[in-house]
C-alpha cells in the first residue's frame, strides 16, 4: 500500500496534488510520502514484535537526510556501506550505537572515523579487512564490535546483479570457513565477535532462500557457541522485494518474513537485526516527469520525457519495470495508445519502457513513475551535464523540497581549470 492516489482526477501524494508540486518545483522531481515510510517501517517492527530486535534501514536505498531523520526518530537503526553514508546517518541524528557498517571495501580511514564517533558493529567481509580493523582498533586503544558476514551459497532467485549469497559473489566469507575465522578473531587484539551477519540479495520475492540461509546461520551459531564464542546478535540482512508491477502477485509480507525468522533462529536467544531498504522506501516514492514530445516512429510512437537514465537508472541497469501512469486520470474506457517511453540522453539505453499501453498523451502532460523511492535519486548522476533533480517530502497537506535542483552555475563551479590553460 502507498499514499499516491487519484483525487478529483489528479494524482496526489497524500493530500498534495502532484500538479501543484510540479508548478512550484518544475519537472522532473522525486516525491516521497511520510505516511508510507512510517507505515512500511512499522510493518517490520510489528513482524519482529516480542523479539529483541533492531530494524536498520539500508541507507544505500535512499540516503536523503530528511528520510533518514524521519526513520531515525521512529527508532530505526541504519545500515551503511561507506564513510559518506555513516556521516549522513550521524547528520540525521542517528546515534552510532544504532549504526552497522557493512560493505566489502572499508578503508582504514573509514574505520578510524566510525570508531572515534561510535558504531554498533562492523560487518566484516574478509580476513584482510578483519586484520586491518584489529590494527586500527589497537592503535586507537579501543575494541571494535564485529560480526562476520558469512556467504551461505544460497540462490536468492533474484536479478544476477543484486544476488549476493552465492559462492561466486564477492560478498562475505564462505560459511564453511567461518569457525576458523572466528577463532582468529578471538586471538586478535581489538576485536569482539558479537554475532553473525548474512545477506543473500535484494528484491527477493520468495521466502525459501531466506529460510535456507537462516537455517545455516542457526547451525553455525550453535557450532560457534560450542567453540566458546559469545554469539548474541544475528544480523539477517534485508532483501525482501516489493511489487513493481501491480498486475503481478504480491511478494511475501513482512509478517510472513518475520515468521521465517522465528522458525529458524527464534530459539537461539539472540538479538535480531534486519536491514530492509527497498520495502521501506521503494513504494514510498515516485518520480514525476513531463512529456516533451510525442514522436511518430517507424511502427511505434515514442513518448519523449524530460527525465532520463541519469535520473532513474534502474531500467537501463537492471531492465527493471516501473509502472508509469498519467498524473491526470484518464477517462474510463479511453482507447489506449502504445509508446516506447524514452529520455533525451544520447544513448539507446535511455529507455524506460517499450510498447507500454497508456491513455494518449501530448506534450506538456505529466506522468509518474511508481515505486521509485528506492535506488532512484540515490543512484542519479549528472551525465550529459543534466542537473540532479529535486527531492520533495510530503506530510499530509504539506510538502517541502528536501534537495534542491542545482543550477548550471553551481555545476560548473565545481570544476577547476588549471592555470596553464
N, C-alpha and C positions, 0 to 999 in steps of 0.2 A: 504493500500500500504506500502511496505517496500523497502529496498535497498539491498536485498540479492537475486542476480540473477546469472544465469549461463552465463559465457562468455567464448567462445572458449572451451566449455566442462568442465569448472571448476566453482564451486560456488564461488561467490565473495561477500564480504562485501563492498559496494560501489565500489571503484576501486582497492581493495586489494584482491588477491587470498587467499582463506582460506588455501590452501596447503602451501602458503608462511608463514602464521602465524603459522601453525602447525609445520613447520620445525624449526622455531625460538623459539617458546614458549613451544612446546610439548602439548600432549593431556592428558586429556580433558581441554577445556577452554571455557569461555564465551566471546562473542564479540558483541559490541554494535555499532550501526550506528548513527553518529551525525546527518546526513541528516534526518533520520527517526524520531529521537527525536525532532528535530526542526519542522518538518512538523506536527507531531501529536500535539505538543503544540500549534502551530499556528491554528490548526483546532478549538481548544476551544476558543482562543481569537477571532477568526472570528465568532464563534457561538454566542458570547455574545457582539458583536460589537454594539455600540450605547447605551449600558447599563453600568453604573458604576459597575466594577467588578474586582475581583482578582482570578486568576487561581492558586490554591495552590496544588502543586504536592504532592501526597501521598508518603512520604519518605519510608514507610514500603514496597512499591513495589520494590524499587531499591535504596539503600542508598549509593552507591558509590560516593565519594566526587567529582569525575570528572563529573559524570552525574548531580549531584546537582548544581555544579558550572555552567555547560553549561546552564541548565534551568534557574538558578537564573539570569544569565546575559541576558537572554531573557525577564526578568521581572516577572518570576514565583515567587509566594509565596510558602511556604512549610507547609504541614500538618504533624505534628509529634505526636507520641504517647508515647514517653519516653524521659527522660533526655538525653539519649545517642543520639537519633535522633535529638534532639534540638542542641546538641553540634555539630553534623555533619552539620546541616544546617548553623550554625554560622561559622564553619570552612570553609564552601564552599563560604562564603562571603554574605550570605543572611541576611539582617538586621532583627532584632527582630520584627519590625513593619510589616513584611510580613510573620510572622510565627504564625500559630494557633496551639494550644496544645490540642489534643484530647486524648482519652484513658480512660478506666474505673478505673484505679488504680493509679492516680497521687499521689506521696508522697509529704510530706511537704518539703523534701529536694529538690525535683524537682521544686516545686512551688517557693521556695526561689531562686533557680538558675535562672529561667526564669524571675522572677520579677526583679532581680538585673541586668539582661542583656538586657531585653526588650522583649515584646511579643505583638502580635496583639490582641489576645484574648485567654481565656481559654474556651473550650467547656465542660461545666460541665455535669457530668454523673449521679450524685446522690446528695442527700441532705447532707449526711455526708461530701462529698468532698466539697460542697459549703460552709459549716460551717468551715471546716479546712482552706480553702483558705481565708475566711474572717479573721480568726485569724492570719494567716501568713501575709497577706497584712497589717493588722492593726499594727502588731508588727513591720513591716518594714516601716510604715508610708507612704504607697503608696496605690493607688486604682487599683484594678485588673479589666480590662475589661472582661466581661463574656457573653457567651450565655448559654442557657440550651439546651442540646440535648434531644429532645422530641422523644418518641417512638410512631409512629402513628398507630401501629398494622396493617401494610400493608404487604402482602405477596409479597416478591421480586421475587418469582418464580425462584430461583437460588439454588445452592447446599446448603444443610442444614448447612454445616459448615461455610458458608460465608454469610448467611442471618442474618441481624442484626435488622430488623424493626418490628418483631413480638412481641407480648406481652410476650411470653415465653423467649425471648432473654435477655441477661444480660445488654444490652445497653440502656442508657437513662432513662428518667422519663416518665411514661405514660402521653400521651398528655392530658388526661382528668384531670390531676392534675397540669398542667402547671401554671394555673393562681395563685394558692395558693403558688407555689414555687417561682414565680416571685414576689409575694407580700412579701415573706420572704426575698428575695434578696434585695428588696427596703428598708427593715428595718434593714439589716445587715450593719455594717461598712466595708469599704474597698473594696466594690464591686460596679461595674457599669454595669448594664444589657444593652448591646449594641445591642443585636439581639437574634435570634433563630437559633438553629442548628438541622439538621436532616440528617440521613444517614441510608439507609434501606438495604444495602447489596452490594455485589461485583459480577461482571460478569453478570449483567443484560442484557438480550437480547430483552426486551420488554419495551416500554416506558410507558405502562399503570400504573405499580406500581409507577413510578416517578410522574405521573400526580395525582394519588390518594393521595400520601404523600404531594406533594406541595400544593394541594388544601386545605388539612387540615392545613398546615402551614400558608397559606394565611388567613384562617378564624381565626386562633389563633392570627396572627399579628393584625388583626382588634380588637379582643377582648382585647388584652394586651394594645393596644393604648387607647382603651376606658377606661381601668383601670388606665391610666396615665403613662404608661411606654413608654419611647422613643425608640421604636424598629426601628433601622435604618440600620440594616445589617442582611441578611439571608445567613447562611451557609447551602447549599443544599447538601453537601456531594459529593460522587463520585459514582462509581459502574458501569459505562457504560461498556458493555462487548466488547470483541474482537473475531474475527473468528479464533478459534484454529484449526478448520477443514476447509480447503479451499473448500471442496466439499459442505459445508453447506451454507444455506442462511446467508448473512452478517447481523450482528446486526445493530441497528439504527446508523445513522451518528451523529456526534456532532452537526451539524447544525439542525438536527431534534430534538435532545435533547434540544438545545437552544430555539427552538420554543415552546416546552412544558413549559420551564421556563417563557418565555414571556407571554404565555397564562394564566398561573396560578398565578404568583406573579409579573408580569411585571408592573402592575398598582399601586404597593404599594410605589414606590419611594425609595425602599431600595437598598443599595449596595449588589450585589450578589457575594457570594464566592462559588466556587466549588472545589472539592478535587479529581480530576482524578489521577489515578496512572497507572493501568494496560493498559488503552488505549494509554497513552503516551509512556510507556516503554516496554509493552509486546511484540509487533511485531518489536520493535527496537533492539531486542537481540536474539541471537541463542546460543546454546551450541554445540560445535564440539567435537566429541569423536572418538576414534579409535577402530576398531574391533580387539579383542584379539584372539578369536577362533570362528569357526563355528562348533557347536556341533550337531551331529545327535542324536535325541532322539527317544522315542517310539511314533511314529505317528506325530512327529513335529521336526523341527530344531530350535536350539537356536542360536541367534546371541549374543555372549558374548562380551560386550564392556567395555572400561576402565573407563567409568563414572558409577556412581551408585546412589542409592536413597539418599545418603548423599549429593550429588552434585545437584540433581534436585529431590525434594521430592514430587512434585505435583502429579505425577501418583500414588505413594504409599499412599499419604494422602487423595487425593480427587478423585481417579480413573480418573484423568484428562488425556485428549488426547493431544498429541503433534504430529504434522506432522513430520515424520522422513525421511530425503532424503539423498541419496549419495552425497558426495562432488564432485565426478567425475560424470558428467552427463551420464546416461545410453544411449546406442544406441536406436534409435527409434524402437519400436516394439519388444524389447527384452522380452523373456519369463520371467514371474515373479516367484520369489520364496517366500515361506511363512515362516515367522520367528516369534518366540517369542523373543523379544529384552530385554535382561536382563543385569544386572550388576554383579560384583563379590562379593557383600556383602552376608554374610551367612544368608539370610532371603528370603523366597519365595516372600515376599513383594517387594523385589528389582527387580521389573519387570516394564519396561517402556511401553511395548505394547505386545499384544497377537495376534497371527495369522495375522500379518501385511504383506501385499504383497509388495515386493520390488524387484528391479533388484538383481540378485545374487551377493553376496558379499563374500569376503575372508579375512583372517587375514591380517591386515595392512591397509585395506581400511578405509577411513574416512566417517563418517555420521554426519549430522547436525540435531539437534532438533530445529525446528522452534518455534517462539512465546515463547521464554524462557527469555525475558528481564525483566519480572516482576515475583516476587516470585520465582526466580531461585537462583542466587547466594546469595541473601539476606536471604534465608531460609536454606542455606547449613550448614553442620556440619562436624566435624572430626570423625564421627562414624567409627568404625573399624580402628581408627588411620590412616585415609586417609587424606592427606593434602587438605586444601581448594584449589580449582582450580583457576587459574588466570582469571582476567577480562581484556579485551582489548577494547579500544575505537578506532574506525576508523573515519577519516575525509578525504574524497576524496581518494587520493592515499597514505595517511599516516596512520600509526597505532602506538599506544603506549600501553604498559602494564600499566594499572591503578590500579591493585592489583597483587602483585607478588604471586607466589606459595610458601608457606613457606617450609623450609627444614625440614627434620625429626629432625635435631638437635634443630631447633627453637621450634618445637612442644614439644620435651622432656624437654627443658629448662624451660618451663612454670610450670612444676611440681616440687614440693619440697619434698624431703624425710626427715622425721623428724630425729633428732639426735639419737633417741633411736633405730633406725632400722639399 
